[in-house]
Amino acid sequence: VSRITKDKNIKSIIFAFSLLEKHISDISLEVIGDGEEKKKLEEIVIGLNLKGKITFTGNLDHNSVINKMTESHIFLFPTRTKEGFPKVLIEAMACGLPIISSRVSVIPGLIENKCGIILDNTDANSICEGIIDLIDNPKKLEKMGKEARRISQGFFLEKWKDSIKTTLEKHWINQ
């Protein structure tokens, strides 16, 4: 779920998926959003013979995005761009999704070793390894999903401003 731009690194997710399919055959990937890279990425999917396994839904309304997340098992966010406080991660966590993400901005402090995996490299192999780690360890996947939901509860609207401020200050000072 994001803008489909080069910096969001969706291309690496697609190549990770092609590697992952050799390990696990019954999987699918849904890319939600729109942007200048969408057409190019759709062509890569066709070239890798993954059409039907990887779908692009385009932009969806908020309720539809949340519904899609509740039907999912893992949320991938291997962005290569500076992020502020990506609220999409909190939404995914609220849906009980373990996160696989890159080491940018406040993301490591939000999820590392609690409700997801932080990747030091965001290439296809690293993304694939992160997914396999969670899929091959169902208890870890379940534990991280429950922890994601628990952590997300600290980010309700009334507390949002203070929570974000504290988290941003903590991690920006350390960078």
C-alpha positions in Angstrom: 0.0 0.0 0.0 1.8 3.1 -1.2 2.5 5.5 -4.0 4.0 3.4 -6.8 7.3 5.1 -7.3 10.8 3.9 -7.8 11.9 4.8 -4.2 9.1 2.6 -2.7 11.1 -0.4 -4.0 8.1 -2.4 -5.3 10.3 -3.8 -8.1 12.4 -5.6 -5.5 9.2 -7.0 -3.9 8.2 -8.4 -7.3 11.6 -10.1 -7.8 11.5 -11.4 -4.3 8.1 -12.9 -5.0 9.5 -14.7 -8.1 12.2 -16.2 -5.8 9.7 -17.0 -3.1 7.4 -18.8 -5.5 10.1 -21.5 -5.8 9.9 -22.1 -2.1 6.1 -21.7 -1.6 3.7 -22.2 -4.5 0.4 -21.1 -3.0 1.1 -17.3 -2.5 -0.1 -14.1 -3.9 0.9 -10.4 -3.8 -1.4 -7.5 -4.0 0.0 -4.0 -4.7 -2.4 -1.2 -3.7 -1.8 2.3 -5.0 -0.9 4.1 -8.1 2.0 6.0 -9.5 4.4 6.5 -12.4 6.1 3.1 -12.0 2.9 1.0 -12.1 2.9 0.3 -15.9 6.6 -0.7 -15.8 6.0 -3.0 -12.8 3.0 -4.6 -14.5 5.2 -5.4 -17.5 7.8 -7.0 -15.2 5.1 -9.2 -13.7 4.1 -10.3 -17.1 7.7 -11.0 -18.1 8.2 -13.1 -15.0 5.0 -15.0 -15.8 3.4 -14.0 -12.5 0.2 -12.4 -13.8 -2.6 -13.6 -11.7 -0.3 -14.2 -8.7 0.6 -10.5 -8.4 -2.2 -8.0 -8.9 -2.3 -4.2 -9.0 -5.6 -2.8 -7.6 -4.8 0.9 -8.1 -6.0 3.3 -5.5 -8.7 2.2 -3.1 -10.8 4.0 -0.5 -9.6 3.7 3.1 -12.2 1.1 4.1 -11.2 -1.1 1.1 -7.5 -0.9 2.0 -8.3 -1.9 5.6 -10.4 -4.8 4.3 -7.6 -6.0 2.0 -5.1 -5.8 4.9 -7.4 -7.8 7.2 -7.3 -10.6 4.6 -3.5 -10.5 4.4 -0.7 -12.2 6.3 2.4 -10.0 6.0 2.8 -6.3 5.1 5.9 -5.4 3.0 7.3 -1.9 3.1 11.0 -2.0 1.9 11.1 1.7 1.1 14.3 3.3 -0.1 13.1 6.8 0.6 13.1 8.9 3.8 9.8 8.4 5.5 8.3 10.6 8.2 6.0 8.5 10.2 4.3 6.2 7.8 0.7 5.8 9.1 0.2 2.9 6.7 2.4 0.8 9.0 0.2 1.6 12.0 -2.9 0.6 10.0 -1.2 -2.6 8.9 -0.3 -3.3 12.5 -3.8 -2.6 13.7 -4.9 -5.3 11.2 -2.5 -7.7 13.0 0.1 -7.8 10.2 3.8 -8.4 10.9 5.8 -5.9 9.0 8.9 -6.5 6.8 10.5 -3.1 6.2 13.7 -1.2 5.6 15.8 0.6 8.2 14.6 4.2 7.6 13.2 6.9 9.8 11.3 5.8 12.9 10.4 2.4 11.4 13.1 0.3 13.2 12.1 1.7 16.6 8.5 1.0 15.9 8.7 -2.6 14.8 12.2 -4.1 15.2 12.3 -7.4 17.1 8.7 -6.8 18.2 6.2 -7.0 15.4 8.3 -7.4 12.3 11.6 -7.7 10.6 13.9 -4.8 9.7 16.0 -5.4 6.5 19.5 -4.1 6.3 19.4 -4.6 2.6 16.2 -4.1 0.5 17.2 -6.3 -2.4 15.0 -9.1 -3.6 17.0 -11.8 -1.8 16.7 -10.0 1.5 13.0 -9.5 1.1 12.5 -13.1 0.2 14.5 -14.3 3.2 12.4 -12.2 5.5 9.2 -13.6 4.1 10.4 -17.1 4.3 11.5 -16.6 7.9 8.0 -15.6 8.9 6.2 -18.2 6.8 8.5 -21.0 8.0 7.9 -20.0 11.6 4.1 -19.8 12.1 4.4 -19.2 15.9 6.7 -16.2 15.2 4.3 -14.9 12.5 1.4 -15.2 15.0 3.3 -13.7 17.9 4.4 -10.7 15.7 0.9 -10.2 14.4 -0.5 -10.1 18.0 2.3 -7.7 19.1 1.6 -5.5 16.0 -2.0 -5.2 17.0 -1.0 -4.4 20.7 1.5 -1.8 19.7 -0.9 -0.1 17.2 -3.4 0.5 20.0 -1.0 3.1 21.5 -1.6 5.3 18.4 -5.2 6.2 18.7 -6.2 9.7 17.6 -6.2 11.4 21.0 -2.7 10.2 21.7 -1.4 10.4 18.1 0.3 13.8 18.3 2.2 13.0 21.5 3.2 9.5 20.4 4.5 10.6 17.0 6.4 13.5 18.6 8.1 11.3 21.1 8.9 8.6 18.6 10.3 11.0 16.0 12.4 12.9 18.5 13.8 9.7 19.9 14.9 8.4 16.5 15.9 11.6 14.9 18.2 12.4 17.8 19.9 9.0 17.3 20.5 9.5 13.6 
